[in-house]
Amino acid sequence: MTATIGGDTAVFKLDASHRSDGATFDHFGILNVMKSADSGSEVWLDHVAVNGGSAETFDRDPQWHGQNNRQLRQTRLVRPWFDFGFSDTLFAGGKARGELGEQIFRGDCREAARMACYRDCIGSLTLDRPLKASGRIAMPRGVSDSTTLFGFYHSQVSMRQNASRRDGVPESVPGIHVEGPSSEGSKFYPVARIKSSGSTIGNVRDFPTIRPDRRSHSRSFEYDPSAAGGRGVMRIMLDDQTAMLQLRDGDKSSGATFDRFGTVTSWIDGNNQNVYLDDITYTVSQE
């Protein structure tokens, strides 16, 4: 794709994956960006020619189709409008109506009001013994720079207000990310950040892709403390796709504990996803 304005030209080369998505287009015109911003802008267009056709000079109203283009509407898609928890819906494909999820923005650890979670209280778990979780998942909506993190975490450490912008993963977390990189769509992968050390995520591009298409998937998480010579390995499954992540030296001996299971926001802010989980089973005790 080539865009020229005045004497300046920009070129964007599509990946093969972009063309294979199967997108079709039946309108030409102006479409607003699907996220909130601080303020609007003004632009004026004239003599518009599409695909070599005659130019539209707008000497009179061409009666183009408009939708909400002269209205002011309140939107919930304003960062960070958190709205997740119990939802009386049926996206994830559970056995009955009702599930966990909805609108999950990335958090910001610099301000307590910009972090959020929805969790169950569990025993004080450690990395010395196995951890497991399973259930169903669906993703109706996802955009770039957005994250959903669910798994085991600590009620105070993982929600700790601090000035760090070094790592988006909260401390004291072994769990699962639904996240980019943007060029790859949304990936479903294991992630760990133990104590203040940096996060361990592996090669994200090697992990399963989950699409914002409302499809229901089975998913699971298992942590084996004896794997990798005792270092510990997390394994995840999305339908029939599996992936693993090896913990770092010293993670097991760090003394990290986890007293909550559920969803917790990231430490670096960004956009939002709509993700739903249901029929959840998870470790509550290691006695």
Backbone torsions as a table, in degrees:
resi	resn	phi	psi	omega
1	MET	NA	135.5	-178.8
2	THR	-123.2	129.3	177.9
3	ALA	-120.9	130.5	-179.1
4	THR	-127.2	132.6	173.2
5	ILE	-137.1	120.0	-173.2
6	GLY	60.2	-126.5	179.0
7	GLY	-97.6	8.2	-177.7
8	ASP	-104.3	139.1	-178.6
9	THR	-132.2	137.6	175.3
10	ALA	-123.5	139.4	-178.8
11	VAL	-123.3	131.7	176.3
12	PHE	-124.1	123.0	179.4
13	LYS	-95.9	120.6	-179.6
14	LEU	-72.8	143.8	169.5
15	ASP	-77.7	159.6	176.8
16	ALA	-59.4	-31.9	-178.9
17	SER	-66.5	-29.8	178.0
18	HIS	-64.6	-45.3	-177.9
19	ARG	-70.9	-29.1	-177.7
20	SER	-80.1	-5.9	178.6
21	ASP	-67.0	-21.1	176.1
22	GLY	83.5	23.2	-179.4
23	ALA	-67.1	143.3	173.8
24	THR	-126.6	158.5	-173.8
25	PHE	-135.9	126.5	-178.2
26	ASP	-124.9	8.4	176.5
27	HIS	-141.0	155.0	170.1
28	PHE	-129.8	134.5	179.0
29	GLY	163.1	-147.3	-178.1
30	ILE	-106.5	132.5	176.3
31	LEU	-130.7	131.2	-179.2
32	ASN	-71.9	153.6	175.1
33	VAL	-68.0	137.3	-172.2
34	MET	-86.9	46.5	173.2
35	LYS	-156.5	160.1	-177.2
36	SER	-77.7	156.6	175.7
37	ALA	-143.1	171.5	-174.9
38	ASP	-70.7	-35.5	-177.7
39	SER	-156.8	167.1	178.7
40	GLY	-89.2	-170.2	178.0
41	SER	-148.4	176.2	179.2
42	GLU	-125.7	139.6	176.1
43	VAL	-146.9	145.1	-179.2
44	TRP	-129.2	130.3	-177.6
45	LEU	-123.4	145.5	177.6
46	ASP	-152.9	166.3	-179.3
47	HIS	49.6	55.1	-176.3
48	VAL	-89.6	119.0	176.4
49	ALA	-115.3	132.9	-176.5
50	VAL	-116.3	124.3	176.2
51	ASN	52.9	41.0	175.4
52	GLY	81.3	3.2	179.7
53	GLY	-76.6	179.7	179.8
54	SER	-68.7	151.7	-175.6
55	ALA	-77.0	138.6	172.0
56	GLU	-88.4	114.1	-174.8
57	THR	-94.1	-7.3	178.2
58	PHE	55.5	34.8	174.0
59	ASP	-65.2	-23.8	173.1
60	ARG	-145.1	169.1	-178.8
61	ASP	-62.1	115.9	-178.2
62	PRO	-77.4	-0.6	179.3
63	GLN	60.1	39.9	172.4
64	TRP	-65.2	154.3	-179.5
65	HIS	-73.7	130.3	177.0
66	GLY	-123.1	146.4	177.4
67	GLN	-136.4	111.5	178.8
68	ASN	60.5	20.8	-174.4
69	ASN	-84.1	-5.9	174.1
70	ARG	-129.9	37.7	-179.8
71	GLN	-131.5	153.9	172.9
72	LEU	-108.3	119.7	-178.6
73	ARG	-126.4	139.4	176.4
74	GLN	-78.0	137.8	178.7
75	THR	-119.8	147.8	174.7
76	ARG	-85.8	-8.2	-177.3
77	LEU	-85.9	59.3	179.3
78	VAL	-120.1	121.5	-177.6
79	ARG	-68.5	131.1	-6.2
80	PRO	-107.6	82.1	-179.5
81	TRP	-77.2	86.5	178.2
82	PHE	-71.5	134.9	177.2
83	ASP	-154.6	71.9	-179.8
84	PHE	-141.5	160.0	-175.4
85	GLY	147.9	-139.9	173.7
86	PHE	-69.1	134.2	179.5
87	SER	-132.1	129.6	-179.4
88	ASP	-82.8	60.7	-176.5
89	THR	-132.6	-179.8	-178.5
90	LEU	-145.8	63.9	178.0
91	PHE	-92.0	-42.3	-170.2
92	ALA	-72.1	-12.3	178.6
93	GLY	86.7	29.2	177.7
94	GLY	-71.6	176.4	-176.6
95	LYS	-72.9	-21.8	-179.2
96	ALA	-147.0	165.0	-179.9
97	ARG	-65.5	146.0	-176.3
98	GLY	106.8	131.5	-176.4
99	GLU	-162.6	179.9	177.5
100	LEU	-103.9	134.7	174.0
101	GLY	146.8	-156.3	177.7
102	GLU	113.8	-137.4	-168.5
103	GLN	-84.3	114.7	-175.7
104	ILE	-121.5	106.3	173.6
105	PHE	-85.9	157.9	168.3
106	ARG	-67.7	149.3	-179.0
107	GLY	-95.2	-174.5	178.9
108	ASP	-146.7	108.6	-172.8
109	CYS	-69.4	-7.8	179.6
110	ARG	-73.8	-20.4	-180.0
111	GLU	-131.9	128.2	-177.8
112	ALA	-59.9	-36.1	-178.3
113	ALA	-71.5	-11.7	-179.7
114	ARG	-104.7	21.0	169.5
115	MET	-123.5	148.7	-177.4
116	ALA	-151.3	160.4	178.2
117	CYS	-158.0	164.0	172.5
118	TYR	-143.5	116.6	-165.2
119	ARG	-147.4	162.0	171.5
120	ASP	-109.8	141.4	177.2
121	CYS	-77.5	128.9	179.2
122	ILE	-128.6	176.0	178.3
123	GLY	-66.0	168.4	178.9
124	SER	-77.7	96.0	-175.4
125	LEU	-91.6	156.5	179.6
126	THR	-133.8	176.0	177.3
127	LEU	-86.8	4.4	179.9
128	ASP	-79.8	-17.3	-177.7
129	ARG	-133.0	164.6	-174.1
130	PRO	-62.9	153.9	172.6
131	LEU	-130.2	142.1	179.8
132	LYS	-143.1	150.5	172.7
133	ALA	-157.2	148.4	179.7
134	SER	-155.8	171.2	178.2
135	GLY	154.1	-154.6	-179.9
136	ARG	-117.0	154.5	179.4
137	ILE	-146.5	145.2	172.0
138	ALA	-143.6	150.2	-177.8
139	MET	-128.9	96.2	178.5
140	PRO	-75.0	-27.5	-176.1
141	ARG	-146.1	138.2	175.8
142	GLY	-156.0	142.0	177.8
143	VAL	-131.6	172.9	-179.8
144	SER	-64.6	154.5	177.9
145	ASP	58.7	39.0	177.6
146	SER	-125.9	154.6	-175.6
147	THR	-148.5	137.9	163.8
148	THR	-119.0	127.3	179.9
149	LEU	-120.8	123.0	176.6
150	PHE	-137.9	145.8	-178.6
151	GLY	155.7	-146.0	-179.0
152	PHE	-96.8	140.6	178.2
153	TYR	-159.0	178.3	-177.4
154	HIS	-108.2	133.9	-173.0
155	SER	-59.9	-32.6	-178.5
156	GLN	-102.2	-48.5	-175.7
157	VAL	-64.2	-44.1	-176.5
158	SER	-72.6	-18.8	179.5
159	MET	-109.6	18.6	-174.1
160	ARG	-73.3	125.7	174.7
161	GLN	-71.7	130.5	-179.3
162	ASN	-160.7	167.5	-174.2
163	ALA	-90.1	2.1	-174.1
164	SER	-67.0	135.9	170.5
165	ARG	-125.7	23.1	-174.6
166	ARG	-81.5	-29.8	-173.9
167	ASP	-148.8	132.8	-178.7
168	GLY	-79.0	-16.6	-179.2
169	VAL	-82.8	128.2	177.1
170	PRO	-62.4	153.9	177.0
171	GLU	-69.1	155.5	177.3
172	SER	60.4	55.1	-179.4
173	VAL	-136.2	120.2	156.5
174	PRO	-112.0	121.8	-175.9
175	GLY	-167.7	-152.2	-175.9
176	ILE	-128.4	135.0	174.2
177	HIS	-102.1	140.9	159.4
178	VAL	-111.7	108.0	-169.2
179	GLU	-161.8	170.2	179.4
180	GLY	-64.2	-154.6	21.5
181	PRO	-71.6	154.3	-172.6
182	SER	-55.6	-35.9	-178.3
183	SER	-67.8	-15.7	-177.4
184	GLU	-107.9	1.1	-173.4
185	GLY	82.0	-143.5	-179.5
186	SER	-110.5	128.4	179.6
187	LYS	-104.8	153.7	178.1
188	PHE	-115.5	109.2	-171.0
189	TYR	-151.6	155.5	178.1
190	PRO	-75.0	147.4	180.0
191	VAL	-145.5	146.1	178.2
192	ALA	-143.1	139.7	167.4
193	ARG	-140.6	110.4	-174.9
194	ILE	-105.8	125.1	-175.5
195	LYS	56.0	-142.4	-175.0
196	SER	-92.0	-0.1	178.9
197	SER	-67.0	158.7	179.8
198	GLY	-65.1	162.8	-176.8
199	SER	-74.0	155.6	175.1
200	THR	-115.1	119.1	-177.6
201	ILE	-129.5	-13.8	-178.9
202	GLY	72.1	-164.9	179.0
203	ASN	-87.2	98.7	-172.4
204	VAL	-56.8	-36.2	-176.0
205	ARG	-65.0	-16.3	178.9
206	ASP	-85.7	-7.1	-173.8
207	PHE	-93.5	164.6	-177.7
208	PRO	-61.3	150.6	175.8
209	THR	-99.2	136.5	172.4
210	ILE	-119.2	129.6	-173.8
211	ARG	-103.4	150.1	178.2
212	PRO	-79.8	61.1	-174.4
213	ASP	-117.2	10.1	178.5
214	ARG	70.2	5.4	179.2
215	ARG	-69.7	142.7	178.0
216	SER	-87.9	135.9	-179.9
217	HIS	-130.2	148.3	167.0
218	SER	-84.6	148.6	179.9
219	ARG	-151.3	153.4	179.4
220	SER	-149.9	160.6	178.9
221	PHE	-139.9	131.0	176.5
222	GLU	-138.0	135.5	174.8
223	TYR	-116.2	124.1	-179.7
224	ASP	-112.4	107.8	-176.5
225	PRO	-70.3	-17.5	-176.9
226	SER	-91.3	-11.3	-176.8
227	ALA	-72.8	163.2	179.3
228	ALA	56.2	46.1	178.2
229	GLY	65.8	27.0	179.7
230	GLY	91.4	0.5	178.3
231	ARG	-73.0	-34.4	-179.9
232	GLY	103.6	136.6	-177.7
233	VAL	-135.4	136.1	171.9
234	MET	-101.4	134.7	177.7
235	ARG	-122.9	135.5	177.0
236	ILE	-123.1	156.8	176.5
237	MET	-136.7	134.7	171.3
238	LEU	-124.8	107.0	-170.2
239	ASP	56.0	-117.7	-179.0
240	ASP	-101.7	10.0	179.0
241	GLN	-98.6	135.9	-178.4
242	THR	-125.7	157.2	176.5
243	ALA	-156.0	159.7	-178.4
244	MET	-138.0	157.6	178.6
245	LEU	-141.4	125.6	-179.8
246	GLN	-90.4	133.4	178.2
247	LEU	-72.1	164.3	-179.5
248	ARG	-84.2	159.8	172.3
249	ASP	-58.0	132.7	177.6
250	GLY	91.9	-12.4	179.9
251	ASP	-63.2	-44.9	-178.1
252	LYS	-64.8	-35.5	-176.5
253	SER	-89.0	7.4	-175.8
254	SER	-74.4	-18.4	-178.0
255	GLY	83.9	10.4	-180.0
256	ALA	-64.0	141.7	177.2
257	THR	-128.2	158.7	-176.9
258	PHE	-134.6	121.2	-176.7
259	ASP	-119.9	10.2	177.9
260	ARG	-139.4	152.0	171.2
261	PHE	-132.2	133.6	178.5
262	GLY	156.5	-142.6	-177.7
263	THR	-112.2	136.3	177.9
264	VAL	-138.9	142.1	-176.6
265	THR	-77.9	158.3	179.0
266	SER	-71.5	173.1	-178.2
267	TRP	-96.9	-9.2	176.9
268	ILE	-121.8	128.6	-169.1
269	ASP	-73.6	165.9	-178.8
270	GLY	177.0	-150.7	-173.9
271	ASN	-90.0	-167.0	-171.8
272	ASN	-125.2	160.7	171.6
273	GLN	-129.1	160.0	165.4
274	ASN	-113.3	110.4	-178.1
275	VAL	-128.6	141.1	-178.6
276	TYR	-128.5	139.7	179.8
277	LEU	-126.2	143.9	179.6
278	ASP	-152.5	167.6	-179.3
279	ASP	49.6	50.0	-172.3
280	ILE	-85.7	129.5	167.4
281	THR	-118.1	146.5	-177.0
282	TYR	-162.6	156.5	179.4
283	THR	-67.8	131.3	177.4
284	VAL	-118.3	-15.5	-178.8
285	SER	-153.1	148.2	178.5
286	GLN	-119.1	21.6	-179.9
287	GLU	-70.7	NA	NA
